[in-house]
């Protein structure tokens, strides 16, 4: 139980610090990236850092390529801030939950619009 609490605290701190680091690194690139979460293994050896990108597929691809090249730099800067005896090896992962949520919202809106249209076509309560 204690390990879980520590890994959660480390994950929360990684999100806060990675957000600042990524914003600084990408500040001049005119790309908006949000660090949305992190998962750290209980033994603190590995971490997944989740992010989203505001923009089209081209920007998403550019950020993905950028993070593949710069993950070591991000990890180094994070390790200096967190000062753990052994810092987790990080992997930057695109967070698809935002896209999934937007698709779900779009589907719900479409169903509601179809129901409203069906009510109007029948001229009464459905």
C-alpha positions as CSV (number, residue, x, y, z in Angstrom):
1,X,0.0,0.0,0.0
2,X,2.8,2.4,0.8
3,X,4.5,1.8,-2.6
4,X,1.2,2.6,-4.3
5,X,0.9,5.9,-2.5
6,X,4.5,6.9,-3.3
7,X,4.1,6.0,-7.0
8,X,0.9,8.1,-7.1
9,X,2.7,11.1,-5.5
10,X,5.6,10.7,-7.9
11,X,3.2,10.5,-10.9
12,X,1.4,13.6,-9.8
13,X,4.7,15.5,-9.4
14,X,5.8,14.3,-12.9
15,X,2.6,15.7,-14.4
16,X,3.2,19.1,-12.8
17,X,6.9,19.3,-13.7
18,X,6.6,17.8,-17.1
19,X,3.9,20.3,-18.0
20,X,6.3,23.2,-17.2
21,X,9.2,21.5,-19.0
22,X,7.2,20.7,-22.1
23,X,5.7,24.2,-22.2
24,X,9.2,25.7,-22.0
25,X,10.6,23.4,-24.6
26,X,7.8,23.9,-27.1
27,X,7.2,27.6,-26.3
28,X,8.6,28.9,-29.6
29,X,7.1,26.2,-31.7
30,X,3.6,27.5,-31.6
31,X,2.2,24.1,-30.6
32,X,-0.1,23.7,-27.6
33,X,0.7,20.5,-25.7
34,X,-1.0,19.5,-22.4
35,X,0.4,16.8,-20.1
36,X,-2.8,15.0,-19.0
37,X,-1.5,12.4,-16.6
38,X,1.2,9.9,-15.7
39,X,1.4,6.3,-14.6
40,X,4.4,5.2,-12.5
41,X,5.0,1.5,-11.7
42,X,5.1,0.7,-8.0
43,X,8.8,0.0,-8.1
44,X,9.3,3.5,-9.6
45,X,11.3,2.1,-12.6
46,X,9.0,3.1,-15.4
47,X,6.6,5.9,-16.1
48,X,4.2,6.7,-18.9
49,X,3.6,10.4,-19.4
50,X,0.3,11.1,-21.3
51,X,-0.1,14.3,-23.4
52,X,-2.6,15.8,-25.8
53,X,-2.0,18.2,-28.7
54,X,-4.2,21.0,-29.8
55,X,-4.2,21.0,-33.6
56,X,-4.5,18.8,-36.6
57,X,-2.9,15.5,-37.4
58,X,0.2,17.1,-38.8
59,X,0.9,18.9,-35.5
60,X,0.2,15.7,-33.5
61,X,2.7,13.8,-35.7
62,X,5.3,16.5,-35.3
63,X,4.9,16.5,-31.5
64,X,5.2,12.7,-31.5
65,X,8.4,12.8,-33.5
66,X,9.7,15.6,-31.3
67,X,9.1,13.7,-28.1
68,X,10.8,10.6,-29.6
69,X,13.9,12.7,-30.1
70,X,13.7,14.7,-26.8
71,X,12.4,12.1,-24.3
72,X,15.9,11.9,-22.8
73,X,16.1,15.6,-22.3
74,X,12.7,15.7,-20.7
75,X,13.7,12.7,-18.4
76,X,16.9,14.5,-17.5
77,X,15.2,17.7,-16.5
78,X,12.5,15.8,-14.6
79,X,15.2,13.9,-12.7
80,X,16.9,17.1,-11.6
81,X,13.6,18.4,-10.2
82,X,12.3,15.3,-8.5
83,X,15.7,14.1,-7.1
84,X,14.8,10.5,-6.6
85,X,17.5,7.9,-6.0
86,X,16.4,6.1,-9.1
87,X,14.4,8.1,-11.6
88,X,11.8,6.2,-13.7
89,X,12.5,5.7,-17.4
90,X,9.8,7.7,-19.1
91,X,7.8,7.1,-22.2
92,X,5.7,9.9,-23.8
93,X,2.3,8.6,-24.9
94,X,-0.4,10.4,-26.8
95,X,-3.6,10.5,-24.7
96,X,-6.4,9.3,-26.9
97,X,-9.1,9.8,-24.3
98,X,-9.8,13.4,-25.4
99,X,-10.4,12.4,-29.0
100,X,-12.6,9.5,-27.8
101,X,-14.5,11.9,-25.6
102,X,-15.0,14.3,-28.5
103,X,-16.2,11.5,-30.7
104,X,-18.6,10.3,-28.1
105,X,-20.0,13.8,-27.6
106,X,-20.4,14.2,-31.3
107,X,-22.4,10.9,-31.5
108,X,-24.6,12.0,-28.6
109,X,-25.3,15.3,-30.2
110,X,-26.2,13.5,-33.5
111,X,-28.6,11.2,-31.7
112,X,-30.3,14.1,-30.0
113,X,-30.6,16.0,-33.3
114,X,-32.1,12.9,-35.0
115,X,-34.6,12.6,-32.1
116,X,-35.6,16.2,-32.4
117,X,-35.9,15.9,-36.1
118,X,-38.1,12.8,-35.7
119,X,-40.3,14.6,-33.2
120,X,-40.8,17.4,-35.7
121,X,-41.6,15.1,-38.5
122,X,-44.3,13.2,-36.6
123,X,-45.7,16.5,-35.3
124,X,-46.1,15.3,-31.7
125,X,-44.4,13.8,-28.7
126,X,-42.4,10.7,-29.4
